[in-house]
Structures are given as structure tokens and as C-alpha cells.
Amino acid sequence: MAARIWKLALILAAVALVASACGNAGNDDEGGAPAPTAAPAPEEAPDDEPAPAPEEADDEPAPAPEETDDEPAPAPEEADDEPAPEPEAEPEPEEPKEPEHRHTFVPISGVPGVNDDEIKVSSIVTISNNMLGTNIAAYNDGIEAYFNFINDTGGIYGRELVLANKRDDQLFQNLAQSLAMVEEDDSLAAFVATLLFFGADTLNDAGVPTFGWNIHNEFADRWNIVGNIAPSCIGCIHQLFPWVAHQVGATKVGIFGYGNSENSKVCAEGTRDSIEHYSAEAGGMTVEFFDTSIEFGLSGGVAPQVSEMKDKGVDFIFTCLDLNGMRTIAQEMVKQDYRDQVTMYHPNTYNHEFVAANADLFEGDLVFVQFVPFEAEIDSELQRRFFEYTEGIKLEEQTIVGWLNAHLFYDGLLAAGPEFDRASLMEAVRSFEDYSHDGLTNPIDWNRQIPLPNDNIDADYEYRCVNGVQIVNGAFVQWTGEPGKPWTCWEVVREDWHEPESLSFVN
């Protein structure tokens, strides 16, 4: 059972290496989420000078009015006698620009979770016994924040969205909680964020629309399960890894993967093969160290591995590990007076609190995420609303994943129409093409990208995109991309070495 736990928990690291994307260099160096954009202040006269009086001619007395047919002389010209405009009030939240049928109420019976006033859903989240140490419960915060946004702007079909049941699968109880959700909850859909998704078949086969944190390729080939990203090829050869190392001038690479996780091993092998395949184009870099034998938790330490890398002059490290594994490696490099000679690539360390607490260990390292990071502001209404409705909440990666999945659920309802049910909701979601959450994610074709793309390029993304931030003084700053175009992308169909494009996917 322990091997199963760590195997599935580490899919997050593997997925992040393949489907993450780059940030937008040049913004503030402060960590954390930027504040929502404030409404512009009313204009005032410059330097507090009084407004000018009506124009007079060099202080000479005004000429007497001419008498023309006994008509009175016109008064000094005024602006249509209208009073000065009042300062603009801060605008009220606007409703999303949606079709008019959003507010059409149709009585529905026999659909789980739906009554005349509410549309209810359940969540299944690993809260207790969370072995990664990340706040996965923040997934619920993101869902509720998005529901608050929709409810504040009128709800949908005359009903409010409600997260009615919050189930804790306690890591080992995902199957039991999934069965309980199907049998006991009056819910239209399920939202899942767990380290062990044993209940995938249960929810899928029961026809429950399921919106999940996709660190599991169990999502593949299951019609009723979708996530924040599509199923991913974790072992594919592509330009990302050699390009990243080349950008920092690395020439000798070390790679780690866990031995008790097949996904971690495949991820590490894909990284190695990618670097070797594009070595010549990437400045002739070589893989000097490769180890997929270490066990989760690194209870035996990594002193021999670090010594070997130091002896071989490794100057860049890729891993398919969790954030605690990255910390263990960094601590050992400090002990061997070697840390400042190496840059590390982190697939699973987009955690502001963790990085702030380990600032000295990770200075200068690179972290890649699967969405536009909080540090990269783009012209996205969905991003602005996210910051507005999560104000006062400590933001986690799982917060925005919950928000994005709630947005996909809402868009599915909107596309299904006011006489919806579970089946029509999933038909609607699976009809979406080029779906990017208003630019916050790499666009997905939810009808085409169902199976794993390992040996099927037709099931893969159009672009392989990354969002990257760098750790500076315990905070994240944007590392790649350009203003307004935060995504750095390669065409998947092109196997030749080519420079990436900076793209924006905002609608």
C-alpha cells in the first residue's frame, strides 16, 4: 500500500514537468498574488488650483450689450447649463458576458442536486493524512470563491451554485468516499483533489460529472472525468528540458526520479531522452548523472549522489520529485559546499509559504506551473475575478485549480442549456475546443484529448507550453515569456529543434 501511495502522489511532479508553462519576465519582484486592479480615481484639477473662471478680455469691462430687435444679449456661454459631473462611483460587479438564457428558469425534476433554488455539488479532497504537506483543502476554497462570484452576478438558470458536501478521503478512503458520494449525496457533480484517486471508475461509471486536480493519468479514457489539464504524456521527448537548461548556460545535467513510482521513473527517462536527443542544438550539454533508484522520503539521504554530481561537475538538476525531496537534495548540497554551483528545476514547488521558509536553499532555482502564475498579470477577466474573490485567502496552487474547475463546470452548464442533466452537462464540456479558461491554461480540446497521448499525437496539445518563475529572496518572479504573452510554447507536431513562441491565450 505504501508503494501505491507514493506512486500516485508523485504523478503531480511528472505532470508538471510536461504540462507547465512560463511566466512573464519584467514585473514586480514581490511574491504572492497581486492585488486586484483598483477602479480609477476621479480626475482632479492639477496642483489643487481652482477651476478657471469664465474667460474675460484682459480685465476690461464687458461691452454693453447691443440692442438688436429688443432681444436680450446672450449670457456668457455655459456648458448647456448642466452641472459638473459627479465623481464616478466604483463600479458594481458586472455579470459575465453570457447568453441571455443564463437567467432562464425551467423547472427540473429527477436530476440529482438540482431544485428550484440551488445546484448542489460535492467535493472529495485529501485533507487529513496528506503526505505532501501542501494545503489540498484549498481546492474547496477555490470552488467556493468561484461560486460566490457567479452567485453575486445572478447565479445561473435562477439558481445558486452550492458546494453542499465536503468529503475528506483521508488519503486511503477515496474509493469509500466516492461510493458514499454516489449513494448518499444529492449532488449534480463531484470535484476531486486527492493523492490517491481510487474512486475514478466509481464516479465515471455512475455517470457523475467529475472535475479533478489532474495529477493522475487515471483521467484518461474516462468520459465523465475532466481536470485542470488534459491527460499528459510524461515520457515524451520535447524541447522544454534542454531549452530551459540552455537558457541558464548549463552544460552538465543531473536527473532524479523515485524508484517506487513508475510515473516518476518514466518522467525522469523522458527528461534524459529529451536532453540527449537535442544535445547538439542545446550547446552540447550532456547527462552526467541519472538515478531513479531513490525511495520516497529519502530516508537514507542523498550524500553519495550529491558527491558524484559534484565530482562530475553537474551544474543543472532536473527531478521528478515532490517539494520535500527537492529540499533534501538542496540541504545535502549545502553540506558539501556545492549548492551555489547548481540550478535546480522544480516541478512541484509552487508553494509561496514553503519557498519563503526555504529561501536560502532555493535561491535562483526555477519552478514551473500548469497555469498563468499569480505573478503574471494578463488581460484576463477570469484572473481579475480570481484575485477579487480570493482576497483575504492565503492562495495555494490548489486554490486556483478549484477556481478553474468550477469555471469549467459553470461553462458546461451554460452550454448545456436550462433543461440540463448530468449527461447533457458532460456532452457540453466534451464539446469544448480551444478551451483555455480565458487564457489561464494551455488550450484544451476536451473531445479530442481524452486518451493518453503517449503514442497518439492526435490526443496531445497543439502546443507544449510552460509557465516559469524564478525563486528570488524567497519569492517568485517571472522568468520567461514577455509582457502580455505569458506562455512560452513549442509546436507539438514539430520534432525539430526550434525556438519557442511567446503566446497569449486570452479570449
C-alpha positions in Angstrom: 0.0 0.0 0.0 2.8 2.4 0.8 4.3 2.0 -2.7 0.9 2.7 -4.2 0.6 5.9 -2.1 3.9 7.3 -3.2 3.4 6.2 -6.8 0.2 8.1 -7.3 1.2 11.1 -5.1 4.2 11.8 -7.4 2.1 12.0 -10.6 1.9 15.7 -9.7 5.6 16.0 -10.3 5.5 14.1 -13.5 2.6 16.0 -14.9 4.0 19.4 -14.0 7.2 18.6 -16.0 5.2 18.1 -19.2 2.3 20.5 -19.0 3.6 23.5 -17.1 4.3 26.9 -18.7 6.3 30.0 -18.4 5.8 33.4 -16.7 6.1 36.9 -18.0 9.5 38.5 -17.2 9.7 42.0 -16.1 7.0 42.5 -13.4 7.4 43.2 -9.7 9.8 41.0 -7.8 7.4 40.6 -4.9 6.0 37.1 -4.2 2.4 36.2 -3.7 -0.7 37.2 -5.6 -1.0 40.7 -6.9 -3.9 42.8 -5.6 -7.0 43.1 -7.9 -7.0 46.0 -10.2 -8.4 49.1 -8.5 -11.1 51.3 -10.1 -9.6 54.5 -11.4 -9.9 57.5 -9.1 -12.0 60.6 -10.3 -9.9 63.2 -12.1 -9.0 66.3 -10.1 -7.7 69.7 -11.2 -3.8 69.6 -11.3 -1.9 71.0 -8.2 -5.2 71.8 -6.4 -5.7 75.0 -8.5 -9.2 76.3 -8.7 -11.1 75.8 -11.9 -10.7 78.8 -14.2 -13.4 81.5 -14.3 -15.3 82.2 -17.5 -12.9 83.9 -19.9 -12.7 87.7 -19.9 -10.9 90.1 -22.2 -7.8 91.3 -20.3 -9.8 92.6 -17.3 -11.6 95.3 -19.4 -15.2 95.8 -18.6 -17.5 93.9 -20.7 -19.1 96.0 -23.5 -22.7 96.9 -23.1 -25.0 94.6 -24.9 -26.1 95.7 -28.3 -29.7 96.2 -28.8 -31.0 94.1 -31.6 -34.7 94.0 -32.0 -35.1 94.3 -28.3 -33.7 90.8 -27.8 -31.6 90.4 -24.6 -27.9 89.8 -25.1 -26.9 86.2 -24.6 -25.5 85.3 -21.3 -21.9 84.1 -21.1 -21.7 80.7 -22.7 -22.1 77.8 -20.3 -21.9 74.1 -20.9 -25.6 73.5 -21.7 -26.4 74.6 -18.1 -25.5 71.1 -17.0 -24.0 70.7 -13.5 -20.4 69.4 -13.3 -20.3 65.6 -13.4 -20.2 63.8 -10.1 -17.1 61.7 -9.5 -17.6 58.2 -10.8 -18.5 55.6 -8.2 -16.6 52.4 -8.0 -18.5 50.1 -10.4 -20.6 47.3 -9.2 -19.6 43.7 -10.2 -20.8 43.1 -13.7 -22.4 39.9 -14.8 -20.2 37.7 -17.0 -20.9 38.3 -20.7 -23.0 35.3 -21.2 -26.0 34.4 -23.4 -29.4 35.7 -22.2 -30.6 32.2 -21.5 -28.2 32.2 -18.4 -31.1 33.6 -16.4 -33.9 31.4 -17.9 -35.6 29.3 -15.3 -37.0 26.0 -16.3 -38.4 23.6 -13.6 -36.3 20.4 -13.4 -37.2 17.2 -11.6 -35.2 14.0 -11.2 -31.8 15.5 -11.6 -29.5 14.9 -8.6 -28.6 18.1 -6.7 -31.0 20.4 -8.6 -34.0 22.1 -7.1 -35.7 25.4 -7.8 -33.2 27.4 -5.8 -29.9 25.6 -5.9 -27.5 23.5 -8.0 -25.5 21.4 -5.4 -22.2 19.6 -5.8 -19.9 17.6 -3.6 -16.1 17.6 -3.2 -13.8 14.7 -2.3 -10.4 16.1 -1.1 -7.4 14.8 0.8 -7.4 16.9 3.9 -6.1 14.6 6.7 -3.1 12.2 6.1 -1.8 14.5 3.4 1.7 13.2 2.8 2.8 16.0 0.5 2.2 18.7 3.2 0.5 21.0 0.7 -2.8 22.5 1.5 -5.0 20.4 -0.8 -8.1 21.6 1.1 -7.6 25.0 -0.6 -9.2 23.3 -3.6 -12.5 23.8 -1.8 -11.7 27.5 -1.2 -11.3 28.0 -5.0 -14.5 26.3 -5.8 -16.5 28.3 -3.3 -14.8 31.6 -4.4 -15.9 31.0 -8.0 -19.4 30.0 -6.9 -19.6 33.3 -4.9 -18.7 35.2 -8.0 -21.4 33.6 -10.1 -24.0 33.9 -7.3 -23.1 37.6 -6.8 -23.7 38.2 -10.5 -27.1 36.4 -10.7 -26.4 32.7 -10.5 -27.5 30.5 -13.4 -30.9 29.5 -14.5 -32.5 31.2 -11.5 -30.4 29.1 -9.1 -27.3 29.5 -6.9 -24.3 27.2 -7.1 -23.6 25.5 -3.8 -20.7 23.3 -2.6 -23.0 21.2 -0.3 -20.8 18.3 0.7 -17.1 18.4 1.6 -15.7 14.9 1.9 -12.3 14.1 3.3 -10.9 10.9 1.8 -8.1 10.8 4.4 -5.8 9.6 1.7 -6.7 5.9 1.9 -10.5 6.3 1.7 -11.0 7.7 -1.7 -12.9 4.7 -3.0 -15.2 4.6 0.0 -15.9 8.3 -0.2 -16.6 8.1 -3.9 -19.1 5.3 -3.3 -20.7 7.3 -0.5 -20.9 10.4 -2.7 -22.7 8.3 -5.4 -25.1 6.6 -3.0 -25.7 9.3 -0.4 -25.2 12.8 -1.7 -27.8 14.8 -3.5 -25.3 16.4 -5.9 -25.1 17.1 -9.6 -21.3 16.7 -9.9 -18.1 15.8 -8.0 -15.0 17.9 -7.5 -11.9 15.8 -6.7 -8.5 16.7 -5.3 -6.7 13.7 -3.9 -3.4 12.0 -3.8 -5.0 8.6 -4.5 -7.9 8.6 -6.9 -9.1 5.0 -6.3 -12.7 6.1 -6.9 -12.2 7.2 -10.6 -14.1 4.2 -12.0 -16.8 4.5 -9.4 -17.6 8.1 -10.3 -17.1 7.7 -14.0 -19.3 4.5 -14.3 -22.1 6.1 -12.2 -22.2 9.0 -14.8 -21.2 11.6 -12.3 -19.6 14.7 -14.0 -16.3 14.9 -12.2 -13.9 17.9 -12.2 -10.5 17.0 -10.7 -7.0 18.1 -9.9 -5.2 16.2 -12.7 -2.1 14.7 -11.1 -3.5 11.4 -12.2 -3.5 9.9 -15.6 -6.5 7.9 -14.4 -8.4 10.7 -16.0 -7.5 9.3 -19.5 -10.2 7.4 -21.4 -12.9 8.2 -18.8 -15.7 10.3 -20.4 -17.1 11.7 -17.2 -13.8 12.9 -15.7 -12.1 16.1 -16.7 -9.5 18.2 -15.0 -7.5 21.4 -14.9 -5.3 19.9 -17.6 -5.8 17.2 -20.1 -4.2 13.7 -19.8 -0.4 14.1 -20.4 2.5 12.3 -21.9 5.0 12.2 -19.1 7.7 10.4 -21.1 7.6 12.2 -24.4 10.7 13.8 -25.9 10.5 17.5 -26.4 12.5 20.7 -26.4 11.4 22.0 -23.0 14.1 20.5 -20.8 17.2 21.1 -22.9 15.9 24.6 -23.7 15.5 25.5 -20.0 19.0 24.3 -19.1 20.5 26.1 -22.1 18.9 29.4 -21.0 21.0 29.4 -17.8 24.1 28.2 -19.5 24.2 24.7 -18.1 26.3 22.1 -19.8 26.2 19.1 -17.4 22.9 17.7 -16.2 21.8 15.5 -13.3 18.4 13.8 -13.1 16.5 12.2 -10.2 13.4 10.0 -10.1 11.8 7.9 -7.5 12.3 4.1 -7.7 8.9 3.3 -6.1 6.9 5.4 -8.6 6.6 4.2 -12.2 5.4 7.6 -13.2 8.4 9.3 -11.6 10.8 6.9 -13.4 9.1 7.4 -16.8 9.2 11.2 -16.2 13.0 11.1 -15.5 13.6 8.9 -18.5 11.7 11.3 -20.7 13.8 14.2 -19.4 17.1 12.3 -20.1 16.0 11.2 -23.6 14.9 14.8 -24.4 18.3 16.2 -23.4 20.2 13.5 -25.3 18.1 14.0 -28.4 18.6 17.7 -28.6 22.1 17.9 -27.1 23.8 19.3 -30.2 21.2 22.1 -30.6 21.3 22.9 -26.9 25.0 23.7 -26.8 26.3 20.1 -26.4 25.0 19.5 -22.9 25.3 16.0 -21.5 23.5 13.9 -18.9 26.3 13.2 -16.3 24.1 11.7 -13.6 20.9 9.7 -13.7 19.3 8.0 -10.7 15.8 6.5 -10.4 16.5 4.2 -7.5 15.9 6.5 -4.6 12.8 5.9 -2.5 10.2 8.4 -1.5 11.1 10.3 1.7 14.8 9.9 1.0 15.2 8.3 4.4 18.8 7.2 3.5 19.8 10.6 2.4 21.4 11.5 -0.9 25.0 12.2 0.2 26.6 9.7 -2.3 24.5 11.0 -5.2 25.4 14.6 -4.4 29.1 13.7 -4.1 29.0 12.0 -7.5 27.3 15.0 -9.1 29.9 17.4 -7.6 32.8 15.3 -8.9 31.3 15.3 -12.4 30.6 19.0 -12.4 26.9 18.8 -12.7 25.5 22.4 -13.0 21.8 21.8 -13.5 19.5 19.3 -11.8 16.1 18.1 -13.1 13.9 16.0 -10.9 10.5 14.2 -10.9 10.2 14.6 -7.1 8.0 16.4 -4.6 9.0 19.6 -2.9 10.3 17.8 0.2 12.6 15.7 -1.9 13.9 18.9 -3.5 14.7 20.3 -0.1 16.6 17.2 0.9 18.8 17.4 -2.1 19.4 21.1 -1.6 20.3 20.6 2.0 22.9 18.0 1.1 24.4 20.2 -1.5 24.8 22.9 1.2 26.6 20.4 3.4 29.0 19.6 0.6 29.6 23.3 -0.2 28.1 22.8 -3.6 24.7 24.4 -3.6 25.7 27.7 -5.2 27.1 25.9 -8.3 23.8 24.3 -9.4 20.4 25.5 -10.6 17.5 23.2 -9.9 14.3 22.7 -11.9 11.3 22.2 -9.6 8.1 20.5 -11.0 6.1 20.8 -7.7 7.3 23.7 -5.6 4.9 26.5 -6.5 4.2 27.0 -2.8 4.8 30.5 -1.6 5.0 29.7 2.1 7.3 26.7 1.6 9.6 28.7 -0.6 9.7 31.7 1.8 10.7 29.3 4.6 13.5 27.8 2.5 14.6 30.9 0.7 18.4 30.3 1.1 18.1 26.7 -0.1 16.3 27.6 -3.4 17.8 30.9 -4.4 17.9 31.2 -8.2 16.0 27.9 -8.8 13.3 27.6 -11.5 9.7 26.5 -10.8 7.2 25.6 -13.5 3.4 25.5 -13.1 0.4 24.5 -15.2 -1.4 27.8 -15.2 -0.5 31.5 -15.5 1.2 32.1 -12.1 -0.1 34.7 -9.7 2.9 36.8 -10.5 1.9 37.2 -14.2 -0.9 39.6 -14.7 -2.6 39.3 -18.1 -5.7 40.9 -19.7 -7.9 38.2 -18.3 -11.3 38.9 -16.7 -11.2 35.5 -15.1 -7.9 36.2 -13.5 -9.1 39.6 -12.2 -12.1 38.0 -10.7 -10.0 35.3 -9.1 -7.9 37.9 -7.2 -11.1 39.8 -6.3 -13.0 36.8 -4.9 -10.0 35.3 -3.1 -9.0 38.5 -1.3 -8.1 37.6 2.3 -7.4 33.9 1.4 -3.9 32.5 1.5 -3.5 31.4 -2.1 -2.3 28.0 -3.0 -1.9 26.2 -6.2 -5.0 24.2 -5.3 -7.0 27.4 -4.8 -6.8 28.3 -8.5 -7.2 24.7 -9.6 -10.5 24.7 -7.7 -11.4 28.0 -9.3 -10.6 26.8 -12.8 -12.6 23.6 -12.4 -15.6 25.5 -11.1 -15.4 27.7 -14.1 -15.3 24.7 -16.4 -18.4 23.3 -14.6 -20.2 26.6 -15.0 -19.4 26.9 -18.7 -20.6 23.4 -19.1 -23.9 24.2 -17.5 -24.3 27.3 -19.7 -23.6 25.3 -22.8 -26.0 22.5 -21.8 -28.9 25.0 -21.5 -31.6 25.5 -18.9 -33.0 21.9 -19.2 -29.8 20.2 -18.2 -28.9 16.9 -16.5 -25.7 15.0 -15.8 -25.4 13.6 -19.3 -26.0 16.9 -21.2 -23.6 18.6 -18.9 -20.8 16.3 -19.8 -21.7 16.4 -23.5 -21.4 20.1 -23.4 -18.0 20.0 -21.6 -16.7 17.5 -24.1 -17.7 19.7 -27.0 -15.3 22.5 -25.9 -12.4 23.2 -28.3 -9.6 25.6 -27.7 -10.6 25.9 -24.0 -8.1 28.0 -22.1 -10.1 29.4 -19.0 -9.7 32.9 -20.5 -6.0 32.5 -21.1 -5.1 31.0 -17.8 -4.3 27.5 -19.1 -2.9 25.9 -22.2 -5.9 25.4 -24.6 -7.6 22.0 -24.4 -9.8 20.2 -26.9 -12.0 18.3 -24.5 -13.4 16.0 -27.2 -10.1 15.1 -28.8 -7.8 15.0 -25.7 -9.4 12.0 -23.9 -6.8 9.2 -24.3 -3.2 9.4 -23.2 -1.1 11.0 -25.9 1.9 8.7 -25.3 1.6 7.0 -28.7 -1.2 9.2 -30.2 -0.2 12.7 -31.2 -3.8 13.4 -32.1 -4.6 13.3 -28.4 -1.9 15.8 -27.4 -2.0 19.5 -27.1 -1.4 21.7 -30.1 1.4 23.4 -28.3 3.6 22.3 -25.4 3.7 25.3 -23.2 5.4 26.3 -20.0 5.0 29.0 -17.3 8.2 29.5 -15.4 9.1 31.6 -12.3 12.4 32.0 -10.5 12.9 32.0 -6.8 14.5 35.3 -5.7 14.8 36.2 -2.0 12.2 33.6 -1.0 9.6 34.8 -3.6 8.6 34.0 -7.1 9.4 36.4 -10.0 8.5 35.8 -13.7 11.3 34.1 -15.6 10.2 33.5 -19.2 7.7 35.0 -21.6 7.1 38.6 -22.5 4.6 41.3 -21.4 1.1 40.3 -22.4 2.2 36.9 -23.6 3.0 34.7 -20.6 3.1 31.4 -22.4 6.3 30.0 -23.9 5.3 27.3 -26.4 6.6 24.8 -28.9 4.5 23.2 -31.7 3.9 19.6 -30.7 3.9 18.3 -34.3 7.4 19.7 -34.9 10.1 17.4 -33.7 13.0 19.6 -35.0 14.8 22.0 -32.6 13.0 25.3 -32.8 12.8 28.4 -30.7 9.6 28.7 -28.6 6.9 31.4 -29.2 5.6 33.7 -26.6 1.8 33.4 -26.7 -1.4 34.7 -25.1 -4.5 32.6 -25.0 -6.8 35.2 -23.7 -10.1 35.1 -25.5 
